[in-house]
Amino acid sequence: MNAESWSDQENDAIVAVYFQMLKDDLAGHAHNKAMNNRGLQQSLGRSKGSIEFKNCNISAALVGFGLPYINGYQPRFNLQMSLAEAVSRWLAKNPAFEASSATEVVRGFADAPPLFFGVPPTMRNAPPAAELSQLEAIARRFDVAGRDERNRSLGRAGEERVFHHERGHLQASGRRDLAAKVRWVSQEDGDGAGYDIASFAPSGSPRLIEVKTTNGWERTPFHISRNELEVADARRHEWSLVRLFDFSREVRAFELRPPLEAHVSLMATQYQAAFN
């Protein structure tokens, strides 16, 4: 076996060690990279440098999966899809990671500082084309958008964060009367309105906010329903989409306003089948 070729068993072994370090990292616990590297050297017969490089490849794969990565292992691309498959196998065997550890955030959103809203992703601030292509391929193959959509604890936490941000912003703007009227619609009335938060601008004009949350980077794809698109079109002067990313660490945000086609590519991912 050459130095560039890793077996599935080797990939599974290093991915398991990486995720253990990542869980410690997210929880704020110390972990010993050097000790883990030595352990992998002994069990896999790989060099220190090869293991370090592979850990950086895993970080790159996790960006594609829309997951946080270990800051000490900066992403290095041109990874083989077999490594992404090893990540997928680990996630399938450890569903509690995304249900709890990966979405573990500080509670007390009512006292949280205001969200920082940055510039939405554009072609001007895109990563190199080869990197972006590989990340998009991973996201498509492993349905990253669908996984975030099914993670109800993550979605609820993101909505709660935006709800309190809106109330805090209005209070800071001297509109406590409006702050008291902000509604968490999806929590109070259930899904189906086409937005999650009913808020206001300080002027008093309505703001209808759909929240999409990920633990991954700002370009992690997301699902949006036909109903949400229809409401966005019908009430485009009131509706906006707030995208929260890097949620499990230091949450950041940007806002998209209709028409969404000006910001993202919309692709049909499922169809309704009716009998003839």
C-alpha positions as CSV (number, residue, x, y, z in Angstrom):
1,M,0.0,0.0,0.0
2,N,1.5,3.4,-1.0
3,A,1.8,6.4,1.2
4,E,-1.2,8.1,-0.4
5,S,-3.6,5.2,-0.1
6,W,-5.5,4.6,3.1
7,S,-7.7,1.7,3.6
8,D,-11.3,2.0,5.0
9,Q,-10.1,0.5,8.2
10,E,-7.4,3.1,8.6
11,N,-9.8,5.9,7.7
12,D,-12.3,4.6,10.2
13,A,-9.6,4.5,12.9
14,I,-8.3,8.1,12.4
15,V,-11.8,9.5,12.0
16,A,-12.9,8.0,15.3
17,V,-9.9,9.6,17.1
18,Y,-10.5,12.9,15.4
19,F,-14.2,13.0,16.5
20,Q,-13.2,12.2,20.1
21,M,-10.9,15.2,20.0
22,L,-13.6,17.3,18.4
23,K,-16.1,16.4,21.1
24,D,-13.6,17.5,23.7
25,D,-12.9,20.7,21.7
26,L,-16.6,21.6,21.5
27,A,-17.0,20.9,25.2
28,G,-14.0,23.1,26.1
29,H,-12.0,20.2,27.4
30,A,-8.3,19.7,26.7
31,H,-7.1,17.0,24.4
32,N,-3.6,15.8,23.5
33,K,-3.0,15.9,19.8
34,A,0.6,14.6,20.1
35,M,-0.4,11.6,22.2
36,N,-3.2,10.7,19.8
37,N,-0.8,11.0,16.9
38,R,1.7,8.6,18.6
39,G,-1.1,6.1,19.3
40,L,-2.2,6.2,15.6
41,Q,1.5,5.8,14.5
42,Q,1.7,2.6,16.5
43,S,-1.7,1.2,15.5
44,L,-1.5,2.2,11.8
45,G,2.2,2.2,11.0
46,R,1.8,5.7,9.5
47,S,4.2,8.6,10.0
48,K,3.5,11.6,12.2
49,G,3.4,13.9,9.2
50,S,1.0,11.6,7.3
51,I,-1.4,11.5,10.3
52,E,-1.3,15.2,10.7
53,F,-2.0,15.8,7.0
54,K,-4.9,13.3,7.2
55,N,-6.4,15.1,10.1
56,C,-6.4,18.3,8.1
57,N,-8.2,16.3,5.3
58,I,-10.8,15.3,7.8
59,S,-11.3,19.0,8.7
60,A,-11.9,19.7,5.0
61,A,-14.4,16.9,4.9
62,L,-16.3,18.2,7.9
63,V,-16.6,21.6,6.2
64,G,-18.4,19.8,3.4
65,F,-20.6,18.0,5.9
66,G,-21.6,21.3,7.5
67,L,-20.0,20.4,10.8
68,P,-17.5,22.2,13.0
69,Y,-13.8,21.1,12.9
70,I,-10.8,21.2,15.2
71,N,-9.2,24.7,14.8
72,G,-5.7,23.2,15.2
73,Y,-6.2,21.2,12.0
74,Q,-6.9,23.7,9.3
75,P,-8.7,22.2,6.3
76,R,-6.6,20.8,3.4
77,F,-8.5,19.8,0.3
78,N,-8.0,17.3,-2.5
79,L,-9.2,14.6,-0.1
80,Q,-10.5,11.3,-1.4
81,M,-14.2,10.6,-1.2
82,S,-13.4,7.4,0.8
83,L,-12.4,9.7,3.7
84,A,-15.8,11.4,3.5
85,E,-17.4,8.0,3.5
86,A,-15.6,7.2,6.7
87,V,-17.0,10.4,8.3
88,S,-20.5,9.3,7.1
89,R,-20.0,5.9,8.7
90,W,-18.9,7.4,12.0
91,L,-21.9,9.7,12.1
92,A,-24.3,6.9,11.3
93,K,-22.9,4.9,14.2
94,N,-22.9,7.9,16.6
95,P,-26.2,9.7,16.0
96,A,-26.0,11.3,19.5
97,F,-23.1,13.5,18.3
98,E,-25.3,15.6,16.1
99,A,-28.4,15.4,18.4
100,S,-26.5,16.6,21.5
101,S,-22.8,17.3,21.4
102,A,-22.6,19.1,18.1
103,T,-25.6,21.3,18.9
104,E,-24.6,22.0,22.5
105,V,-24.9,25.7,23.0
106,V,-25.0,28.1,25.9
107,R,-28.5,28.6,27.2
108,G,-29.8,31.9,28.4
109,F,-30.5,33.3,25.0
110,A,-32.4,36.2,26.5
111,D,-29.1,37.5,27.9
112,A,-27.0,36.7,24.8
113,P,-25.2,39.5,23.0
114,P,-26.7,40.8,19.7
115,L,-26.0,38.6,16.7
116,F,-23.3,39.9,14.3
117,F,-24.6,40.1,10.8
118,G,-22.0,39.8,8.1
119,V,-21.9,39.8,4.3
120,P,-23.8,36.9,2.6
121,P,-21.7,34.5,0.5
122,T,-21.2,35.7,-3.1
123,M,-19.0,34.7,-6.0
124,R,-16.6,37.5,-4.9
125,N,-15.9,35.9,-1.5
126,A,-16.1,32.3,-2.6
127,P,-13.2,29.9,-1.9
128,P,-11.1,28.6,-4.9
129,A,-13.2,26.8,-7.4
130,A,-11.6,23.4,-6.9
131,E,-12.2,23.5,-3.1
132,L,-15.8,24.7,-3.6
133,S,-16.5,22.0,-6.1
134,Q,-15.3,19.3,-3.6
135,L,-17.3,20.7,-0.8
136,E,-20.4,20.9,-2.9
137,A,-19.9,17.3,-4.0
138,I,-19.7,16.1,-0.4
139,A,-22.8,18.2,0.6
140,R,-24.8,16.7,-2.3
141,R,-23.7,13.1,-1.8
142,F,-24.4,13.0,1.9
143,D,-27.5,15.3,1.9
144,V,-26.1,17.8,4.4
145,A,-29.1,20.1,4.0
146,G,-31.5,17.3,4.8
147,R,-29.5,16.4,7.9
148,D,-29.6,19.9,9.3
149,E,-33.4,20.1,8.4
150,R,-34.0,16.9,10.4
151,N,-32.0,18.1,13.4
152,R,-34.9,19.6,15.3
153,S,-32.9,20.6,18.4
154,L,-30.6,22.6,16.2
155,G,-33.4,24.3,14.3
156,R,-35.3,25.2,17.5
157,A,-32.2,26.6,19.2
158,G,-31.5,28.8,16.2
159,E,-35.0,30.1,16.1
160,E,-34.8,30.9,19.9
161,R,-31.6,32.8,19.3
162,V,-33.1,35.0,16.6
163,F,-36.3,35.5,18.7
164,H,-34.4,37.0,21.6
165,H,-32.1,38.9,19.2
166,E,-35.1,40.6,17.7
167,R,-36.6,41.5,21.1
168,G,-33.3,42.8,22.3
169,H,-32.7,44.9,19.2
170,L,-36.1,46.6,19.5
171,Q,-35.6,47.2,23.2
172,A,-32.2,48.8,22.5
173,S,-33.9,51.0,19.8
174,G,-36.4,52.3,22.4
175,R,-39.3,50.2,21.1
176,R,-40.2,48.1,24.1
177,D,-43.8,48.2,23.0
178,L,-42.9,46.4,19.8
179,A,-40.4,44.1,21.6
180,A,-43.3,42.8,23.7
181,K,-45.2,41.9,20.5
182,V,-42.5,39.8,18.8
183,R,-43.8,36.2,18.3
184,W,-42.1,32.9,17.9
185,V,-44.7,31.7,15.4
186,S,-43.3,28.2,14.7
187,Q,-43.2,27.5,18.4
188,E,-46.6,29.0,19.3
189,D,-48.6,28.0,16.2
190,G,-46.5,25.2,14.6
191,D,-44.9,25.1,11.2
192,G,-46.8,26.2,8.1
193,A,-46.8,30.0,8.3
194,G,-43.8,30.3,5.9
195,Y,-41.7,32.0,8.5
196,D,-40.6,31.3,12.1
197,I,-40.5,34.7,13.8
198,A,-42.9,37.7,13.5
199,S,-41.0,40.8,14.5
200,F,-40.8,44.5,13.6
201,A,-38.4,47.1,12.4
202,P,-38.0,50.0,14.8
203,S,-40.2,52.0,12.5
204,G,-43.1,49.6,13.2
205,S,-43.2,47.8,9.9
206,P,-43.5,44.0,10.1
207,R,-40.6,41.6,9.7
208,L,-41.3,38.0,8.9
209,I,-38.2,35.9,9.6
210,E,-37.4,32.4,8.4
211,V,-34.4,31.0,10.3
212,K,-32.0,28.4,8.9
213,T,-29.3,27.1,11.2
214,T,-26.2,25.0,10.8
215,N,-23.1,24.1,12.8
216,G,-21.1,24.3,9.6
217,W,-19.7,27.1,7.5
218,E,-21.6,29.9,5.8
219,R,-22.0,28.1,2.5
220,T,-23.5,25.0,3.9
221,P,-26.6,24.3,1.8
222,F,-30.1,24.4,3.4
223,H,-33.6,23.2,2.6
224,I,-36.4,25.7,1.9
225,S,-40.0,24.6,1.4
226,R,-42.3,25.6,-1.4
227,N,-44.6,27.3,1.1
228,E,-41.7,29.4,2.4
229,L,-40.8,30.5,-1.1
230,E,-44.4,31.4,-1.8
231,V,-44.6,33.5,1.3
232,A,-41.3,35.1,0.5
233,D,-42.6,36.1,-2.9
234,A,-46.0,37.3,-1.7
235,R,-44.7,39.3,1.2
236,R,-41.2,40.2,-0.2
237,H,-41.1,43.6,1.5
238,E,-41.6,42.0,4.9
239,W,-40.0,38.5,4.6
240,S,-36.3,37.7,5.1
241,L,-34.2,34.6,5.7
242,V,-31.7,34.7,8.6
243,R,-28.9,32.2,8.2
244,L,-27.1,31.2,11.4
245,F,-23.8,29.3,11.0
246,D,-21.0,28.0,13.2
247,F,-23.8,27.7,15.7
248,S,-22.0,25.3,18.1
249,R,-19.1,27.6,18.6
250,E,-19.4,31.4,18.0
251,V,-22.6,31.8,16.1
252,R,-22.6,34.3,13.2
253,A,-25.3,35.3,10.8
254,F,-26.3,36.9,7.5
255,E,-29.7,37.9,6.0
256,L,-31.1,37.2,2.6
257,R,-34.1,39.1,1.2
258,P,-36.3,38.2,-1.8
259,P,-35.9,37.3,-4.5
260,L,-33.8,34.4,-3.1
261,E,-32.8,33.5,-6.7
262,A,-30.6,36.5,-6.6
263,H,-28.5,35.0,-3.8
264,V,-28.8,31.2,-4.1
265,S,-29.4,28.5,-6.7
266,L,-32.7,26.7,-6.0
267,M,-32.8,23.0,-6.9
268,A,-35.7,20.6,-6.6
269,T,-34.6,17.7,-4.3
270,Q,-37.8,15.7,-4.0
271,Y,-41.0,15.2,-5.9
272,Q,-44.6,14.3,-4.9
273,A,-45.8,11.1,-6.6
274,A,-49.5,10.9,-7.4
275,F,-51.3,7.9,-9.0
276,N,-52.7,8.3,-12.5
